[in-house]
Amino acid sequence: MSPAPAPAAALRPALPGDVPVLASILRESIFGLTGEDYDEDQQEAWAAVSDEGTLAERLADRLTLVATRDGEPVGFVALADNKLVDMLYVHPDVAGEGVATLLCDAIEKLATARGAKTLSVDASDTALSLFKKRGYVAKSRNTVQREGVWLGNTTMEKTLVP
Protein backbone atom coordinates (compact mmCIF):
# COMPACT_ATOMS: atom_id res chain seq x y z
CA MET A 1 0.00 0.00 0.00
CA SER A 2 1.42 3.38 -0.98
CA PRO A 3 1.68 6.16 1.58
CA ALA A 4 -1.11 8.71 1.74
CA PRO A 5 -0.39 11.90 -0.19
CA ALA A 6 0.77 14.88 1.82
CA PRO A 7 -2.06 17.20 2.85
CA ALA A 8 -2.51 20.20 0.58
CA ALA A 9 -0.91 23.45 1.61
CA ALA A 10 -2.93 26.64 1.97
CA LEU A 11 -1.74 30.21 1.44
CA ARG A 12 -2.25 33.35 3.48
CA PRO A 13 -0.60 36.75 3.83
CA ALA A 14 2.21 36.94 6.37
CA LEU A 15 1.39 38.56 9.70
CA PRO A 16 3.81 40.47 11.95
CA GLY A 17 3.55 37.66 14.51
CA ASP A 18 4.84 35.16 11.92
CA VAL A 19 8.42 36.49 12.03
CA PRO A 20 9.74 33.96 14.61
CA VAL A 21 8.39 30.94 12.73
CA LEU A 22 9.50 32.35 9.35
CA ALA A 23 12.99 32.90 10.78
CA SER A 24 12.98 29.28 11.91
CA ILE A 25 11.86 28.05 8.46
CA LEU A 26 14.60 30.15 6.86
CA ARG A 27 17.28 28.65 9.13
CA GLU A 28 15.98 25.09 8.77
CA SER A 29 15.85 25.49 4.99
CA ILE A 30 19.41 26.80 4.76
CA PHE A 31 20.90 24.13 7.02
CA GLY A 32 18.65 21.29 5.86
CA LEU A 33 18.59 21.78 2.10
CA THR A 34 21.72 23.60 0.88
CA GLY A 35 24.54 21.36 2.14
CA GLU A 36 25.38 19.99 -1.31
CA ASP A 37 25.89 23.50 -2.70
CA TYR A 38 27.27 25.54 0.20
CA ASP A 39 29.76 24.69 2.94
CA GLU A 40 29.12 25.15 6.65
CA ASP A 41 30.74 28.62 6.79
CA GLN A 42 28.60 29.77 3.87
CA GLN A 43 25.45 28.38 5.49
CA GLU A 44 26.25 30.14 8.77
CA ALA A 45 26.85 33.46 7.00
CA TRP A 46 23.67 33.11 4.95
CA ALA A 47 21.61 32.21 8.03
CA ALA A 48 22.51 35.55 9.61
CA VAL A 49 19.53 36.99 7.69
CA SER A 50 17.30 34.84 9.89
CA ASP A 51 17.82 37.15 12.86
CA GLU A 52 14.23 38.07 13.78
CA GLY A 53 14.85 41.83 13.83
CA THR A 54 16.67 41.75 10.50
CA LEU A 55 13.99 39.54 8.95
CA ALA A 56 11.11 41.68 10.26
CA GLU A 57 12.75 44.79 8.82
CA ARG A 58 13.35 43.10 5.47
CA LEU A 59 9.79 41.77 5.20
CA ALA A 60 8.17 45.05 6.29
CA ASP A 61 7.92 46.46 2.76
CA ARG A 62 7.48 43.21 0.87
CA LEU A 63 4.39 41.28 -0.15
CA THR A 64 4.91 38.04 1.74
CA LEU A 65 2.83 34.89 1.45
CA VAL A 66 2.97 31.99 3.89
CA ALA A 67 2.20 28.38 2.98
CA THR A 68 0.58 26.40 5.77
CA ARG A 69 -0.24 22.75 6.41
CA ASP A 70 -2.81 22.05 9.09
CA GLY A 71 -2.60 25.72 10.01
CA GLU A 72 1.17 25.63 10.63
CA PRO A 73 3.57 27.65 8.42
CA VAL A 74 5.83 25.44 6.27
CA GLY A 75 7.20 27.96 3.76
CA PHE A 76 7.12 31.54 2.57
CA VAL A 77 7.89 33.78 -0.38
CA ALA A 78 8.48 37.55 -0.46
CA LEU A 79 8.03 39.87 -3.43
CA ALA A 80 9.97 43.16 -3.45
CA ASP A 81 8.91 46.14 -5.57
CA ASN A 82 6.58 43.89 -7.58
CA LYS A 83 9.59 42.73 -9.59
CA LEU A 84 11.92 40.64 -7.41
CA VAL A 85 11.31 37.27 -5.76
CA ASP A 86 13.33 38.28 -2.72
CA MET A 87 12.97 35.18 -0.56
CA LEU A 88 11.62 31.67 -1.09
CA TYR A 89 12.09 29.19 1.73
CA VAL A 90 10.42 25.87 2.45
CA HIS A 91 10.90 23.74 5.55
CA PRO A 92 12.96 20.61 4.76
CA ASP A 93 10.14 18.37 6.03
CA VAL A 94 7.97 19.43 3.08
CA ALA A 95 10.67 19.91 0.42
CA GLY A 96 9.69 18.24 -2.85
CA GLU A 97 5.97 18.24 -1.98
CA GLY A 98 4.90 21.17 -4.14
CA VAL A 99 5.00 23.92 -1.50
CA ALA A 100 7.60 26.00 -3.37
CA THR A 101 5.61 25.59 -6.59
CA LEU A 102 2.44 26.76 -4.85
CA LEU A 103 4.24 29.81 -3.46
CA CYS A 104 5.84 30.67 -6.83
CA ASP A 105 2.56 30.24 -8.73
CA ALA A 106 0.81 32.61 -6.33
CA ILE A 107 3.49 35.30 -6.29
CA GLU A 108 3.82 35.24 -10.09
CA LYS A 109 0.03 35.62 -10.47
CA LEU A 110 -0.04 38.50 -7.97
CA ALA A 111 2.86 40.28 -9.69
CA THR A 112 1.17 39.86 -13.07
CA ALA A 113 -2.14 41.18 -11.71
CA ARG A 114 -0.26 44.21 -10.37
CA GLY A 115 1.17 44.96 -13.82
CA ALA A 116 4.60 43.31 -13.71
CA LYS A 117 5.95 42.22 -17.10
CA THR A 118 8.93 40.31 -15.69
CA LEU A 119 10.12 38.89 -12.39
CA SER A 120 13.71 38.39 -11.35
CA VAL A 121 15.33 36.33 -8.63
CA ASP A 122 18.83 35.91 -7.27
CA ALA A 123 18.59 32.14 -7.06
CA SER A 124 20.83 30.13 -4.78
CA ASP A 125 22.63 27.21 -6.38
CA THR A 126 20.16 24.97 -4.53
CA ALA A 127 17.10 26.72 -6.03
CA LEU A 128 18.50 27.15 -9.54
CA SER A 129 16.78 24.07 -11.01
CA LEU A 130 13.41 25.03 -9.51
CA PHE A 131 13.49 28.43 -11.17
CA LYS A 132 14.78 26.99 -14.49
CA LYS A 133 11.80 24.60 -14.55
CA ARG A 134 9.52 27.60 -13.99
CA GLY A 135 10.87 29.39 -17.08
CA TYR A 136 13.38 31.72 -15.46
CA VAL A 137 16.46 32.36 -17.60
CA ALA A 138 19.94 32.93 -16.15
CA LYS A 139 21.20 36.47 -16.74
CA SER A 140 24.34 36.69 -14.58
CA ARG A 141 26.40 34.79 -12.07
CA ASN A 142 27.04 36.65 -8.83
CA THR A 143 29.13 36.40 -5.70
CA VAL A 144 27.83 38.15 -2.63
CA GLN A 145 29.57 38.68 0.66
CA ARG A 146 27.73 37.89 3.87
CA GLU A 147 29.40 38.08 7.26
CA GLY A 148 32.79 38.08 5.52
CA VAL A 149 32.05 34.91 3.52
CA TRP A 150 31.46 34.71 -0.24
CA LEU A 151 28.36 32.95 -1.61
CA GLY A 152 27.40 32.34 -5.21
CA ASN A 153 23.98 32.87 -6.77
CA THR A 154 22.49 33.46 -10.20
CA THR A 155 20.29 36.36 -11.26
CA MET A 156 17.44 34.92 -13.32
CA GLU A 157 14.49 36.53 -15.06
CA LYS A 158 11.10 35.35 -16.27
CA THR A 159 8.74 37.08 -18.66
CA LEU A 160 5.23 36.99 -17.19
CA VAL A 161 2.25 36.22 -19.39
CA PRO A 162 -0.93 38.16 -18.53
Backbone hydrogen bonds, N-H to C=O, Kabsch-Sander energy under -0.5 kcal/mol:
donor,donor_aa,acceptor,acceptor_aa,energy
10,A,68,T,-2.5
12,R,66,V,-1.7
14,A,64,T,-2.6
18,D,15,L,-2.4
19,V,16,P,-1.3
22,L,18,D,-2.7
23,A,19,V,-2.7
24,S,20,P,-1.8
25,I,21,V,-2.4
26,L,22,L,-2.6
27,R,23,A,-2.3
28,E,24,S,-3.0
29,S,25,I,-2.7
30,I,26,L,-2.4
31,F,27,R,-2.8
32,G,28,E,-2.4
33,L,29,S,-2.1
34,T,30,I,-1.3
37,D,34,T,-1.7
38,Y,34,T,-2.3
43,Q,39,D,-2.6
44,E,40,E,-2.5
45,A,41,D,-2.3
46,W,42,Q,-2.6
47,A,43,Q,-2.7
48,A,44,E,-0.5
48,A,45,A,-1.0
49,V,46,W,-1.8
50,S,47,A,-2.3
51,D,48,A,-1.5
55,L,51,D,-3.1
56,A,52,E,-2.6
57,E,53,G,-2.2
58,R,54,T,-2.2
59,L,55,L,-2.6
60,A,56,A,-1.2
62,R,59,L,-1.9
63,L,79,L,-2.1
64,T,62,R,-0.7
65,L,77,V,-2.4
66,V,12,R,-3.3
67,A,75,G,-2.6
68,T,10,A,-2.9
69,R,72,E,-2.4
72,E,69,R,-2.3
74,V,67,A,-3.3
75,G,67,A,-1.2
76,F,89,Y,-2.6
77,V,65,L,-2.0
78,A,87,M,-2.3
79,L,63,L,-2.7
80,A,78,A,-0.5
80,A,84,L,-2.9
83,K,80,A,-2.4
84,L,80,A,-1.9
85,V,120,S,-3.1
86,D,78,A,-2.0
86,D,84,L,-1.3
87,M,78,A,-1.2
89,Y,76,F,-2.5
91,H,74,V,-3.2
94,V,91,H,-2.0
95,A,92,P,-0.8
97,E,94,V,-1.8
99,V,94,V,-0.5
102,L,98,G,-2.3
103,L,99,V,-2.4
104,C,100,A,-2.7
105,D,101,T,-3.0
106,A,102,L,-2.1
107,I,103,L,-2.4
108,E,104,C,-2.5
109,K,105,D,-2.1
110,L,106,A,-2.4
111,A,107,I,-2.4
112,T,108,E,-2.3
113,A,109,K,-2.6
114,R,110,L,-1.5
115,G,112,T,-1.9
116,A,111,A,-2.7
119,L,158,K,-2.2
120,S,83,K,-2.3
121,V,156,M,-2.0
122,D,85,V,-0.6
123,A,121,V,-1.0
123,A,154,T,-2.5
125,D,152,G,-0.6
128,L,124,S,-1.1
131,F,127,A,-2.0
132,K,128,L,-2.4
133,K,129,S,-2.4
134,R,130,L,-1.0
135,G,132,K,-1.8
136,Y,131,F,-2.5
137,V,157,E,-3.0
139,K,155,T,-3.5
140,S,155,T,-1.5
142,N,153,N,-3.2
144,V,151,L,-2.9
146,R,144,V,-0.5
146,R,149,V,-3.0
149,V,146,R,-2.3
151,L,144,V,-2.8
153,N,142,N,-1.9
154,T,123,A,-2.4
155,T,140,S,-2.5
156,M,121,V,-3.0
157,E,137,V,-2.1
158,K,119,L,-2.8
160,L,117,K,-2.9
160,L,158,K,-0.5
